[in-house]
Amino acid sequence: MLSAKSLFQEILDNDESFRLFCSVAASGESQGGWENGRIAALVPPGERALAPKIARHGADEDKHGRIFTALMKKRGLTPVAVPPDTDYTKLLERHGIGLAHDKLRRDEPLTERDVIVYLAHSRVTEQRAAEQMDLLLRHFADHPEVGRAVRMICADEDNHLAYTHEELLRFAAAGHGRLIQRTLRACALAEIRVHRDVSLAVMARMGRILGWSRTRYALLAACIHAVYAYERLAGWRRMVTLRMPERRDPLGGPAAPAHEFA
């Protein structure tokens, strides 16, 4: 079977595939935590009210990284090095999406344009994250091992996505609409390519670990390419639309703790 549920169940049931999955996820979340932390510290004076929300976003991402690490630890597993072709966040940076790490390492205030670029990048990547976690939530919300983690991370990703909509609409109302739409479109088109490439790389490694036949891997690869073709044709548009979220100021408070994963 090639259903999402059966595929993830197979990954979950094998220690080595689960270890790779959690290692890749933990690395990406931790990198996102660092990026948001640096952006919060460098927000320009005119946008200082945004800094606590960006910091909250970063704290959530750090928490997610710890959760994936803790899931491995509960099985007696340690993280593995993330293969370069599966490193989603670094590949996005290499494609010029978001703010360059060289810029974030300097102690120079960001510009208003930089903040808009950051928010547009987050709008696109959080769409992907929210969709992936929603998929896991549908199938594994009550799973005894990963259910609690899935529910917590899913709620956070929904908040992150809502926050980017709200803040980008605020900037659009201030006259930055064209910049926002150009940046969103560029981010979305680059993200779907990176997502395709990372998905193929991850599935190739999972196939070797789990002993998939060439036929099964070929079918999965064809599915990945089909999703990319749809997203390249029209699906990317869902990543660039902006709507005011039902819940306002979703990152206006402190990050929810995750004591159970410590």
N, C-alpha and C positions, 0 to 999 in steps of 0.2 A: 504493500500500500504506500501511497505517496502523500497521504494527508498530513497536515501540519502536526496534528496530535500524535500520530504514530511515529513521525520522524523525530519529534522532540522526545517522545517517550523512549525511543531507542537510544538517543544521546544521553538521556537522563539515567538509563539503566546500566550504562557502561562507565566505569570510573575514569578511563582515559579520555573518552569523548566529553564527559561531564567536566573534567579538569580543564580541557582546552576551551570549552564553551565559557566556563566561569572565568578563566584567566583572561580571555579576550574581552569579556564584558567588564571585568574589574579594572583592567588597564584603561579602557576607554572612559569609564566613569571617573576614575581618578584623574585622568588627563583633563576631563571636563571640569572637575573640581578646581584644579590648578588654574586653568584658563579663566574661569569665572572669578576666582579669588584675585587674580592679578587685575582683571578688568575693573572689579569693584574698587581696588586700591587706586586706580588711575583715572577714574571717571572725572571728566572736566568739572570745574567749579559750578557751572550752570546746571549740572545734572546730578548734584550730590544727593538729592532725594532718592535717586535711583540706586545708589550704591548699596543700601541694605538689602534691596531685593536681589541684586546681582550676587551679593555675598550669600544670601539664603539659597539661591540657585546652586552656587558652588558647594555649599554645605550639604545640600541634598545629594549632589553628584558624588562627593566624598563618601557619604553614608552608603550609597549604592555600591561603591567599590568595596567598602568594608563588608557589606552583606554578601556579595559574591565570594569574597575571600573566606568569610565565615562558613558559607555553605560547603566550600572545599574542606575546610578544617574539620567540620563535623564528620567527614568521611575519612579523615586521616590523610588528606591530599594536600600537596603544596602547589602553588602556582607554577606554570611553565612560562618560558619566554614566549612572548607574542610574536609570531612570524610577521615580518614586515608587510607581506601582501594581505594580511588580515587586520592590519592596524587602521581602522576606519578614521579615527581622528587625525592621525598623521598624514594619511593619504588626502584627506580633505584640505589640510593645510598646504600640502604639496601642490594641490590644484588651485591654490590661491583663494580658497573659500574661508571666510572669517578673518580674524586679525592674526597677522604673522606672529609667531612666538618671539622673534627677535624684537619686535615692537613691545611686546608684553614684558620682556625681560628688562627693558629700560625703565628708568624712573621718571619718565616724561608723561605729563597728563595727556590723555587721549582727547581727540576732537569730538565735536558733536557728530560729524560724519562717521567717525570710528564707532561710536555707540550705535548708530543706525545700522552699520554693517554687522556689528555683533548681534544685534537683535534680529536682523534678517536671517543671518546664519542660524541662529537659535530657533527661529520660527520653522525653518525647513527641517533641521535635524531633530527637533522635538516632535515634529509631525511623524517622522519615521519611528522614533522611540515610542511614542504614545500608541501607534498602530501595532507595533510588535508586542508591547506589553498587553494591549487589549486582547491580542490573539492568545497569548499565554494565559491571561485571566479567564478567558472563555473555557479553556480546557484544563487548567491546573490550579484554579483558585482554591480548591479544597485538598490539594495534594499534601500529604503529611510532611513531606520534606521541603518542598519549595513553595507551597501555597501562600504562606504568610509573607514571604519575600516578594512574591509576585503581586500580591494585593497592595503592599506598601509602596513598591516602586511604581506600580501603575498609577496610584493616586498622585504621587509626586510628579510623574511625567504629564499627567493631565493638567496639573497646576502650572507647570513650566510652559506648556503650550498656550494656556489661557493668558499667562503673563505676557508672552511675546505678542499676542494679538493686541492686548490692551495697550502696551507701550508703543507699538508701531502705529496704531491708530492715533495715538496722542501726537506722535511726530508727524503723521500725515495731515492732521488738522492744523499743524503749525506750518504747513507749506512744503513738506518734504515728500509728498506723494510720489512724484516721478522717480526720485532717487530710490525710494523704498521698492517700487515695483521693478525697476531695473535690477536692483540688487537681489531681490527675491527670485526673479527669473533665472539670473546667472547662478545663484546658489542651488536652486532646484535642479537645473539641468546638469550641473556638476555632481550634485549629490547622487542622483539616480545612476550615473556612470560608476561612481565610487562604490555605491551599494551593490551594484551588479558584480563588480570585480571582487569585492570582499566576500560576497555570498559564494561566488564560484571557488574562491580560494579556501574558504572555511569548509565548504562541502567536499572539496577534494581531500582535505585532511581528515574529515570525519569518515569519508568513504574508506580511506586506507586503514584507519583505526578500527572501523566496524566491519571491514571485509566485504564491502559492497561489490557487486558484480559491475562490469563495465556498462552493462545495459541499464542497471539501476542508476548509476551515476549519470549516464547520458540522458536519461529521462529527467532527472533532477536539474541537470544543467540546462536542458531545453526549457523547463519551467521557469528557471531564473531568467533566461534570455527572453522568454515570452513576456514576463512581467516587465522587463526593461523596455521591450518594444512598446508595450501599452503605455508605460509611464513616459517614454520619449514622445509618443504621439499625442497623448492627452492627459495622462494621469498626473503629470507634474503640476497641473493647474490647481489641484487641491492643496498644494504646498505654498501657493502664493496668494490665495484669497485671505482676506482679513475680515473677521466678524467680532463684534464686542462679545466677550464671554458672559455667560449667565452669572458666574461668580466673579465679582469685582475684587481687585487687589488680592489675587490668590497667593502672592508671596509676601504679604504684608506682615507676617508674624515670624516667629522663630521656627527653625526646622524641627520636624517631629523626630524624637529620638528613636533609636533602634536598639534598645537595651538587650532584647532577646537574641540579637545576633552578635553581641560583643564576645 
